Amino acid sequence: MSPENIDGPDASTYAGLSFWHDSLGPDALTPRAALPGDTDADVAVVGGGLTGLWTAWYLLERDPGLKVVVLEKQIAGFGASGRNGGWCSALFPRSTASLVRAHGLDAALALRRAMVATVDEVGRAASQAGVDADYVKGGTVAYARSQVQLAAARAEVDEAREYGVDAVEFWGADQGSVHGIGAARALGATFDPACARVHPAKLVRGMATAVERAGATIAEQTEVLGWAPGRVTTTRGTVTADRIVLATEGYGATLRQTHRRILPLYSLMIATEPLPDEFWSRIGLAHGRTFTDFRHLLIYGQRTADNRFAFGGRGARYHWGSSIRPEYDRSPRVFEHLHRALRDLFPSMDAAITHRWGGPLGVPRDWHASVSYDPSTRIATAGGYVGDGLSTTNLAGRTLADLLTGADTELTRLPWVNHRSPSWEVEPLRFAGANAGMTAMAVADAEERITGRRSVAARIMGPLVGH
């Protein structure tokens, strides 16, 4: 389901954003009060997603006396933080090899170790905050369903062993009966234990409540118009703040000051009705486990706490001018593609699709997520997660809390700190490039099916998408 209009403060309308929102019930989605007028703060946070909320949480943990104001145009968790695939993983948009080339071995491995540790930190911090987000750390299985994908799976395991941080295992076809990989008609698979299944809307809405309890003010239904050092201007008044945090992710493309710093790329999802425990045992997907395969046009899925498939993927086109509209959340073509892909993975699945939704995620020009803080302007930013944000937002929040309080820590020395991605091109180059890249991934999958060899198109595109 998707809303036709998200302009009014109606909880039932927000329930239509996704299966995750719908499953919360309307009481959990009632909008908070808007900013009542001009106010002051120690820290003003622009954006009520997980980056902004984790930043507020860790800031108040360090200094409970801080006055923190979070500004959100809709409701906390309206965007990608509440609609994503529910993978709390150690994934970073850039591969380890790419990070080594960009930053050197030691810095790259420090970032990888931080990402792996963040998976556990999300569970620990959510529990401390009293948030039950269906967090179960069951790892990710990535199916290899052709000889080309099998080679890619072995290469991933070899790379993980070379760098010694990620504990990725290879499961061969002879282990199919043990791990259930035969249910996906796979020739093998990889297994990465550094991933937890999460209900994203429970996490983000729960953290909003926890942040309020800790002393922050969250002003929903408050649109930010612009900012300058010491000031954030909104439709409801001006916030005078010593420090400002910009945490808008894909929605930064709708703001004049950050329009070309981020590209909103749509990812869509479907959810099925609940399936019996016997089915899950047969296909080998335990609670807490997420899954994907080695195709180039990304897919991702999980077994939800109530025994549904929540399954998503790329394939929706980029829209001219980086525009974001509610109707873009729905694409019958992509929804049908996702349904076919899920049935192809698990042919014995016989369940109706109950929910269809989508939303934009944020893509920087070099596919490199970053956090930054400028002491001269006292403005901080974080984002560019390319869909890997459920855990990366937590690392960003902890890092921003250190930067904003002047701490010199292992986190503030990670190589993504103060990384500056180049701006996206102006139109029509941005439109042509973004959609050509999406087409190239689909072509790469078709090429590999036909030739049985690694795709030339994928090799060409690899450096452009962080590999």
Secondary structure, DSSP 8 states (H G I E B T S, - for coil): ---S---S--HHHHHTT-HHHHHH-GGGG-------S-EEEEEEEE--SHHHHHHHHHHHHH-TT--EEEE-SS-TT-SHHHHS--EEE---SS-HHHHHHHH-HHHHHHHHHHHHHHHHHHHHHHHHTT-----B---EEEEE-SHHHHHHHHHHHHHHHHHTSS--EEEEGGGHHHH-GGGGT-SEEEEES-EEE--HHHHHHHHHHHHHHHT-EEE-S--EEEEETTEEEETTEEEEEEEEEE--GGGGGGSGGGTTT-EEEEEEEEEE----HHHHHHHT--TT-EEEES-SS-EEEEE-TTS-EEEEE------GGG---GGGG--HHHHHHHHHHHHHH-TT----EEEEEEEEEEE-TTS--EEEEETTTTEEEEE--TT-HHHHHHHHHHHHHHHHTT---TGGGSTTBT--------TTHHHHHHHHHHHHHHHHHHHHHHHSS--HHHHHHGGGGT-
